[in-house]
Amino acid sequence: MSRTVREVVFVDGVRTPFGKAGGMYAETRADDLVIRCIRQLLRRNPSLPPERIEEVAIAATTQIGDQGLTLGRTAALLAGLPKTVPGFSIDRMCAGAMTAVTSVAAGIGFGAYDVAIAGGVEHMGRHPMGEGVDPNPRIISEKLVDPSALIMGATAENLHDRFPGITKERADAFALASQQKYAKHIDEISADLVSMNLRSTELGWGLATQDEPPRPGTTLEGLAGLKTPFRPHGRVSAGNAAGLNDGATACIVAAEDVARELDLPVAMRMVSFGFTGVEPEVMGVGPIPSTEKALAKAGLTIDDIGLFELNEAFAVQVLAFLDHFGITDDDARVNPWGGAIAVGHPLASSGVRLMTQLARHFAANPQVRYGLTAMCIGIGMGGTVIWENPAWTPAKEGA
């Protein structure tokens, strides 16, 4: 029997405002964050009958407590989806939500289902990365990896060692630009934020409507004076790395023909994706081979990419990517609204934030045909998804 692979599209995405670990979401459950996102997706897309949703894939890095118990299924039930809608949990550390999207996209392309919800949540205030884990001691004792591979900030310092041209001054300048771009585009970013009820024993009830992590008063002088906690006289600081954050994301992924049948928006068309493994000690290089892999599968080159949404786990990691592909630090195509250094990185949720923002950039730039979302992943991996802009209009001859 022969099968035809179907076109898969990104319909719509939302996220909660991101919080600081121990900040505004300190007394809010992790699962309630992603439930809110799912509900809001349905409100924003009333032409989608809930019973047409055939899968819910929700990622969390630390699958414990209110981030455990097959979160995709429980969140679907609590969001009010029909009991016939299945769900599952997924973990690929920072690329959890990205992997949730590619997993359901593969199912849709194969024809297993038509419409799915994918997303992620991380409440690092309640569940610090690594809580409850028990790494096999042979990983270290048999020298499979260096001990620094298990400390993300230490791997970023290792990356600085490997690429001495990426100085702390350069990383700080990139971090400052991220803060400035975010501040300039708060209104556009807010269009995809869902407000979240807050509860505080001390302060009572509140409402989260804006991201908590950004530091609009950031200066190069202030960044230069920050401590480098992962190495004495190091280069990685709290200012040129993403913080510890809480937040959730969710999106609708569908077969293109079904999206059009249901009168759903077609924001992006998936072209290819790639995941690769790298040396865990320098996990920040991961997006380089994963991007090369995704480009090769699509038959494209880096010159075909007109917009980049790169997760800023650490400034050094993004700069290594840019250097490899011959892109300048201040290229306007890269993270036009800033990135995780400003807005935060609630681990497993971030992949869908990148996609949601790329969809907005596509709508505003019909001259751009292809864009990509990419991120480094803990324990030595990289992930990249290449997207096509359905609003793309070829340039006229002679223009």
C-alpha positions in Angstrom: 0.0 0.0 0.0 1.3 3.4 -0.9 1.0 6.5 1.2 1.3 10.2 0.5 3.0 12.4 3.1 0.7 15.4 4.0 1.7 19.0 4.4 1.8 19.9 8.1 1.2 23.4 9.3 1.6 25.5 12.5 -1.8 27.0 13.1 -1.5 29.2 16.2 0.6 29.4 19.4 0.3 31.0 22.8 2.2 31.2 26.0 1.8 32.4 29.5 3.9 35.4 30.6 7.2 33.9 31.8 8.1 34.3 35.4 11.2 34.2 37.5 11.7 31.0 39.5 10.3 31.7 42.9 8.6 34.8 41.5 5.0 35.5 40.5 4.1 31.8 40.0 5.6 30.6 43.3 2.1 29.4 44.4 0.7 28.5 41.0 0.7 24.9 39.8 2.7 23.9 36.8 -0.1 22.0 35.1 -2.5 25.0 35.5 -0.1 27.1 33.4 -0.3 24.8 30.4 -4.0 24.1 30.9 -4.6 27.8 30.6 -2.7 27.8 27.3 -4.8 25.0 25.9 -8.0 26.7 26.8 -7.0 30.0 25.3 -6.0 28.2 22.0 -9.5 26.9 21.7 -11.0 30.4 22.4 -8.7 32.0 19.8 -9.7 29.4 17.2 -13.5 28.8 17.6 -13.8 27.1 14.2 -11.8 24.1 15.6 -14.3 21.6 17.1 -12.6 20.2 20.3 -13.5 16.6 19.2 -11.3 17.1 16.1 -8.2 17.3 18.3 -6.7 13.8 18.2 -3.6 14.2 20.3 -2.1 16.4 23.1 1.7 16.2 23.5 3.0 18.2 26.5 6.7 18.4 27.4 8.3 18.8 30.8 12.0 18.3 31.7 11.4 17.5 35.4 8.5 15.2 35.3 7.6 15.1 38.9 4.8 16.4 41.1 2.5 18.8 39.2 4.6 18.2 36.1 4.2 14.5 36.1 1.4 11.9 35.7 1.2 11.8 31.8 0.8 15.6 31.6 -0.6 15.6 28.1 -3.5 13.5 29.0 -4.3 15.1 32.4 -3.9 18.6 31.0 -6.3 17.7 28.1 -8.9 16.5 30.6 -8.5 19.5 32.9 -8.7 21.9 29.9 -12.1 20.5 29.0 -11.3 18.5 25.9 -13.4 15.5 25.3 -12.4 12.4 27.1 -11.8 10.7 23.8 -8.8 13.0 23.2 -5.6 11.1 24.2 -2.3 12.7 25.4 1.2 12.0 26.4 4.3 13.5 28.1 7.6 14.0 26.4 11.1 15.0 27.5 14.1 16.3 25.5 15.2 18.8 28.1 15.2 22.3 26.5 13.8 21.0 23.3 10.8 19.3 24.9 8.1 21.5 23.2 10.0 21.5 19.9 10.0 17.6 20.1 6.3 17.6 21.0 5.7 19.6 17.8 7.8 17.4 15.5 6.4 14.2 17.0 2.8 15.2 16.3 3.8 16.6 13.0 5.2 13.2 12.0 2.0 11.6 13.0 -0.1 14.0 11.0 2.2 13.7 8.0 1.8 9.9 8.1 -1.9 10.2 8.4 -2.4 8.9 11.9 -4.4 12.0 12.9 -5.4 15.4 11.5 -5.1 18.0 14.4 -3.0 18.0 17.5 -2.0 20.3 20.4 1.7 20.4 21.4 3.5 22.4 24.0 5.5 22.4 27.2 5.7 23.6 30.7 8.5 24.1 33.2 8.1 25.4 36.8 11.7 25.8 37.8 10.7 27.4 41.0 8.9 24.3 42.2 11.0 21.8 40.3 14.7 22.8 39.8 16.3 21.0 36.8 17.6 17.6 38.0 15.2 17.3 41.0 14.8 13.7 41.9 17.1 12.3 39.2 19.7 9.7 39.9 22.3 9.7 37.1 24.0 6.4 36.6 27.5 6.8 38.1 29.1 4.9 35.2 28.5 8.0 33.1 31.3 9.7 35.0 33.3 6.7 36.4 33.8 5.2 32.9 34.7 8.7 31.5 31.8 8.7 29.0 31.5 12.4 29.7 33.4 15.0 31.7 31.7 15.9 35.0 31.1 19.4 33.6 28.7 18.0 31.0 26.0 17.7 33.7 26.2 21.5 34.6 24.8 23.6 31.8 26.7 26.8 32.8 30.0 24.8 32.9 29.4 23.6 29.3 29.0 27.2 28.3 32.3 28.0 29.8 33.8 25.1 27.8 32.3 26.6 24.7 34.1 29.8 25.4 37.3 27.8 25.7 36.7 26.1 22.4 36.0 29.4 20.6 38.3 32.0 22.2 37.2 34.6 19.8 33.8 34.7 21.6 34.9 36.9 24.5 32.8 37.9 27.6 32.6 41.4 26.1 31.1 40.1 22.9 28.7 37.9 24.9 27.6 40.8 27.0 27.0 43.0 24.0 24.8 40.3 22.5 22.9 40.0 25.8 22.3 43.8 25.9 21.0 43.7 22.4 18.5 41.0 23.4 17.2 43.1 26.2 16.9 46.2 24.0 15.1 44.3 21.2 12.6 42.8 23.7 11.9 46.2 25.2 11.2 47.6 21.7 8.7 44.9 20.8 6.7 44.3 24.0 3.4 45.2 22.3 3.9 42.7 19.5 5.0 40.0 21.9 2.0 40.6 24.1 -0.4 39.6 21.3 0.3 35.9 22.0 0.4 36.1 25.9 -2.4 34.6 27.9 -3.1 36.2 31.2 -2.7 34.0 34.2 -4.4 34.2 37.6 -2.0 34.4 40.5 -2.4 33.4 44.1 -0.1 34.6 46.9 -0.6 33.9 50.6 0.9 37.2 51.4 -0.5 39.4 48.6 -3.8 37.7 47.7 -5.0 37.3 44.1 -3.4 38.9 41.1 -3.1 38.6 37.3 0.0 38.0 35.3 -0.1 39.9 32.0 3.6 40.6 31.2 6.9 38.7 31.4 8.8 39.0 34.7 12.4 38.3 33.7 13.3 41.2 31.4 15.8 43.8 32.7 15.2 47.0 30.8 17.8 48.9 32.7 20.6 46.6 31.6 23.9 48.3 30.6 27.3 47.0 29.4 28.9 48.3 32.5 26.4 46.5 34.7 26.9 43.2 32.8 30.7 43.6 33.0 30.5 43.7 36.8 28.4 40.5 37.3 29.9 37.4 38.9 30.8 34.3 36.8 29.4 31.5 39.0 30.6 28.6 37.0 34.3 29.5 36.9 36.5 32.1 38.7 37.2 34.9 36.2 34.9 33.1 33.8 32.8 34.5 31.0 29.3 33.2 31.7 27.1 35.3 34.0 23.5 35.8 34.9 23.5 38.6 32.5 24.5 36.8 29.3 22.5 33.6 30.0 18.9 32.8 30.3 17.6 32.7 33.9 15.7 30.1 35.9 12.1 30.5 34.9 8.5 29.3 35.1 6.1 29.3 32.1 4.1 27.3 29.6 3.4 27.2 25.9 0.9 25.4 23.6 0.2 25.4 19.8 -2.1 23.8 17.3 -0.5 21.7 14.6 -2.6 20.3 11.7 -2.6 18.8 8.2 -2.8 21.8 5.8 -5.9 20.5 4.0 -7.7 20.0 7.3 -6.7 23.5 8.6 -8.2 25.0 5.4 -11.3 22.9 5.7 -11.9 24.1 9.2 -11.0 27.7 8.3 -8.0 27.7 10.6 -5.1 30.1 10.0 -2.1 28.6 8.3 0.8 30.5 9.9 3.7 28.3 8.9 4.3 25.1 6.8 6.8 22.6 8.2 9.7 21.9 5.7 12.1 19.6 7.7 13.5 19.1 11.1 16.7 17.6 12.5 18.0 16.5 15.9 21.6 15.5 16.5 24.0 14.5 19.3 27.2 16.3 20.1 29.8 16.2 22.8 27.9 16.7 26.1 30.7 18.9 27.4 30.0 21.5 24.7 26.3 21.0 24.2 25.9 24.6 23.0 27.3 23.6 19.6 24.3 21.3 19.1 22.2 23.6 16.8 25.0 23.8 14.2 24.9 20.1 13.1 21.1 19.9 13.7 20.7 22.9 11.3 23.0 21.4 8.8 21.0 18.2 8.9 17.6 19.9 8.6 19.0 22.0 5.7 20.3 19.0 3.9 17.0 17.1 4.2 15.2 20.2 2.8 17.6 20.7 0.0 18.3 24.2 1.2 21.4 26.2 2.3 21.8 28.7 5.1 21.5 31.4 2.5 17.9 30.4 1.9 16.9 31.2 5.5 15.5 34.7 5.9 14.6 34.6 9.6 16.1 32.9 12.6 14.6 32.2 16.0 17.5 30.9 18.1 17.0 30.0 21.7 19.4 32.1 23.8 20.3 29.6 26.6 23.7 31.3 26.7 25.0 34.1 24.5 28.1 32.1 23.6 26.0 29.3 22.2 24.1 31.6 19.8 27.4 33.4 18.8 29.0 30.0 18.0 26.1 29.3 15.7 26.4 32.7 14.0 30.1 32.4 13.5 29.8 29.0 12.0 27.3 30.1 9.4 29.0 33.5 8.7 26.2 35.6 10.2 27.1 38.8 12.1 26.2 39.3 15.7 23.7 42.1 14.9 22.1 40.5 11.8 18.5 41.8 11.7 17.2 38.4 10.7 18.2 36.8 14.1 15.8 37.0 17.0 14.2 40.3 15.9 12.3 40.6 19.2 15.1 39.5 21.5 15.4 36.1 23.0 15.6 34.0 26.1 18.3 36.1 27.7 15.6 38.8 28.1 12.4 36.9 28.2 13.5 33.7 30.0 13.8 30.0 29.2 11.4 27.7 31.1 13.2 24.7 29.6 10.7 22.4 28.0 8.3 25.2 27.0 10.7 27.4 24.9 10.5 25.6 21.5 6.9 26.7 20.9 7.8 30.3 21.9 10.3 30.3 19.1 7.7 29.0 16.7 5.0 31.4 17.7 7.3 34.4 17.2 8.6 33.1 13.9 5.0 32.8 12.7 4.5 36.5 13.6 7.7 37.5 11.7 6.5 35.5 8.6 3.2 37.4 8.6 5.1 40.7 8.7 7.7 39.7 6.1 6.0 38.2 3.0 9.3 38.6 1.1 10.9 35.9 3.3 10.2 32.3 2.2 12.0 30.2 4.8 12.8 30.6 8.5 14.1 28.3 11.2 13.8 27.7 14.9 16.8 26.1 16.7 18.1 25.4 20.1 20.8 23.6 22.1 19.8 20.7 24.3 21.2 19.5 27.6 23.4 16.3 27.6 24.8 17.2 24.2 22.1 17.6 21.5 20.8 20.2 19.1 17.4 20.6 17.4 16.3 22.6 14.4 12.9 23.0 12.5 12.8 24.7 9.1 9.5 26.4 8.2 8.1 27.9 5.0 6.1 31.2 5.0 2.7 30.6 3.4 2.4 34.4 2.9 5.6 34.3 0.8 5.3 36.4 -2.4 8.1 36.0 -4.9 9.9 39.2 -5.8 8.9 40.6 -9.2 11.5 40.4 -11.9 13.5 43.6 -12.1 12.4 44.7 -8.6 
